[in-house]
Amino acid sequence: MDDHPGKDPRELLAEVTLHLISTYGLLVKALAGLPIPIELPSLLDGWHTEEIDDSLIRAYYLVAEIPLGSRKRETLRGMLLDWIAAADCLLDAQEAPALWKLDFCVTQLVRIRSRWVTYKAIE
């Protein structure tokens, strides 16, 4: 990641990882507040485990079946997809560092936070 002078790549990875973990909390809140709550596993064992991946993908499909307005449903499903994409790209960035991968992750995380504001505002 020599295309970003002055920043330690490990520091950048740690920063983006922290943002990823914090946005997971938004997903937990949104899914727990559904008419039929969906529970996600804790991140205590790591943020990129098979259990987390499977749970998020399952939640993505379950949300489609829950009685919810279409705008709210699609906003939540978008949040889930954005998190899955960010986590996959961050894992790749750990194995093969590149600034664009971290930029992509940050973009996805910003999208989640924006969608969260929209999600909360939808009646």
Order of alpha helices (4+ residues) and beta strands (2+ residues): alpha-alpha-alpha-alpha
